[in-house]
Amino acid sequence: MAEQSRILVVDDEAVIRELMGDILTEEGYSVESVSNGLAALDLLRQTDDFELLFTDIMMPEMDGIRLIHEARKLKPTLIPIVMTGFATIETARAAVKEGAYDYVLKPFSLSEIKLAVSNALERHHLVNENARLREITELFTFSEQVVRYREERTLLDFVLKAALDRVGAQRGSIMLMNRDGRALEVATSVGLPEEAEHDCVSIGNGIAGWVAQHGAPLLVENIDKDPEIAGRSRHLADASFISVPLERKVAANGWRHPVPSPNGPEVLAVLNVSSKENGRQFNEGDLKTLNVLANHASIAIENVRLIRDIETSHLSTLTSMALLIEAKDPYTHGHSQRVRDLAVLTARRLGLPQPEIDLLNLGAGLHDIGKIGVNDGILNKCDCLSDQEWDTVRLHPLIGYDVLEPVNFLTKGHLDLVRHHHERVDGSGYPDGIEGDQIPEIVRIITVADAFDAMSSSRAYRQGMPMDDIVQELKRCSGAQFDARIVNLFVEMIQEGKVQLAG
């Protein structure tokens, strides 16, 4: 490893620089030497492969303590060793505070230099190895966590936060490709000004637009030194930033690899980070980290979208089944959709949170799917049903529950809507005879909506009831079959003209 180690020697005395160069070169190290701190910083900006810094403390223009401070801002892993002929407790403390690993006194011996370098480089390699292990562990943790998300917005929020944390950035955004593939839109952001939170950039324009067009990452250490990039920057507040494309990885045949398109790489999104902590510049290590995160994030986004598409397909099939059941009987055609609309209207009036309304919107359309297991002759019978036929009809909530239970994207809330929509608050309902608050509120809502639509719809054996009679029936059953609070609210909506007869 010694031949791969580069050492920078900084001293205003030429004889010291020559002596150190001879000693270290003879030991197999690659050595550069300069006469002052400013020249040392210029050299560190040009190359990132120095592992060790030997610096005198007492130097003109910039002393060794200040040099260590500035040098470690440029390269935090750099290990400084100070050389001095005037060692004091104060200078030693100052050097250690700035990150100095060791010091040697002038005049020094060959063995002192060798030992100091050997110990420092051993520490450097251990620190690097620990950093690599930590990075691998963090990336493994990220890859484990990112695949657990099933909702795209929360996934993007997690990815952006992880990216900012990994590279020490304070601002960032993820911009998603829109449907027509012509522009990027901000999907999530941290630290951006309010006017930029809903930004939209055409492909090829701006920094993110260029990255999306070429499918290539962009690392800018100092935008002031790159006029072409500065012209695309749209007046970014930060001189240093990184933009990384998230490319599509899943082809039609299922293989995971970047998928080409006639117009260049197929980019799902662009990850942007800026404002590195302590005013430092982003570097190649940061870019490498973000590229790895972007690869994992791309796969996770595609998985979320694939799962969403599968769920939508399954739901469409289930909805078609429910509609097919109703289509067999012209008297019940549209029943599920009307019940869903009435239930959602009631839930909004009650002030239920949006997740509950979304659950009701999906589950209500499937509440009667269990009738697929009931003989058509019973469902469409014009005469009164026998006790045995009623027992068969009463099985449909359980049949529907059994049909839907294997569908893994349906929650317990969805299944409760199907299983319990014929329960009564007094406990006399079916199939489980639960009562009161044991029946979820959204189920109590759908019970009222279902009964209203059933009463207002015409059947083979009777005409639909007039509104006044329906209101009286709802009030009569309030507190026994129906939740009294929901009935009162439902009646209010009827009186306000917000609820109409099925017709």
Stockholm file with secondary structure:
# STOCKHOLM 1.0

chainA/1-503         MAEQSRILVVDDEAVIRELMGDILTEEGYSVESVSNGLAALDLLRQTDDFELLFTDIMMPEMDGIRLIHEARKLKPTLIPIVMTGFATIETARAAVKEGAYDYVLKPFSLSEIKLAVSNALERHHLVNENARLREITELFTFSEQVVRYREERTLLDFVLKAALDRVGAQRGSIMLMNRDGRALEVATSVGLPEEAEHDCVSIGNGIAGWVAQHGAPLLVENIDKDPEIAGRSRHLADASFISVPLERKVAANGWRHPVPSPNGPEVLAVLNVSSKENGRQFNEGDLKTLNVLANHASIAIENVRLIRDIETSHLSTLTSMALLIEAKDPYTHGHSQRVRDLAVLTARRLGLPQPEIDLLNLGAGLHDIGKIGVNDGILNKCDCLSDQEWDTVRLHPLIGYDVLEPVNFLTKGHLDLVRHHHERVDGSGYPDGIEGDQIPEIVRIITVADAFDAMSSSRAYRQGMPMDDIVQELKRCSGAQFDARIVNLFVEMIQEGKVQLAG
#=GR chainA/1-503 SS CGGGCEEEEECSCHHHHHHHHHHHHHTTCEEEEESSHHHHHHHHHHCSCEEEEEEESSCSSSCHHHHHHHHHHHCTTCEEEEEESSCCHHHHHHHHHTTCCEEEESSCCHHHHHHHHHHHHHHHHHHHHHHHHHHHHHHHHHHHHHTTCCSHHHHHHHHHHHHHHHHTEEEEEEEEECTTSSEEEEEEEESCCGGGTTCEEETTSHHHHHHHHHTCCEEESCGGGCHHHHHHSSSCSCSCEEEEEEECCBCTTSCBSCCEETTEECEEEEEEEEEEGGGCCCCHHHHHHHHHHHHHHHHHHHHHHHHHHHHHHHHHHHHHHHHHHHHTCTTSTTHHHHHHHHHHHHHHHHTCCHHHHHHHHHHHTTTTGGGGGSCHHHHTCSSCCCHHHHHHHTTHHHHHHHHHTTCTTSCHHHHHHHHHTTCCTTSCCSSSCCCGGGSCHHHHHHHHHHHHHHHHSCBTTBCCCCHHHHHHHHHHTBTTTBCHHHHHHHHHHHHTTCSCCCC
#=GC SS_cons         CGGGCEEEEECSCHHHHHHHHHHHHHTTCEEEEESSHHHHHHHHHHCSCEEEEEEESSCSSSCHHHHHHHHHHHCTTCEEEEEESSCCHHHHHHHHHTTCCEEEESSCCHHHHHHHHHHHHHHHHHHHHHHHHHHHHHHHHHHHHHTTCCSHHHHHHHHHHHHHHHHTEEEEEEEEECTTSSEEEEEEEESCCGGGTTCEEETTSHHHHHHHHHTCCEEESCGGGCHHHHHHSSSCSCSCEEEEEEECCBCTTSCBSCCEETTEECEEEEEEEEEEGGGCCCCHHHHHHHHHHHHHHHHHHHHHHHHHHHHHHHHHHHHHHHHHHHHTCTTSTTHHHHHHHHHHHHHHHHTCCHHHHHHHHHHHTTTTGGGGGSCHHHHTCSSCCCHHHHHHHTTHHHHHHHHHTTCTTSCHHHHHHHHHTTCCTTSCCSSSCCCGGGSCHHHHHHHHHHHHHHHHSCBTTBCCCCHHHHHHHHHHTBTTTBCHHHHHHHHHHHHTTCSCCCC
//
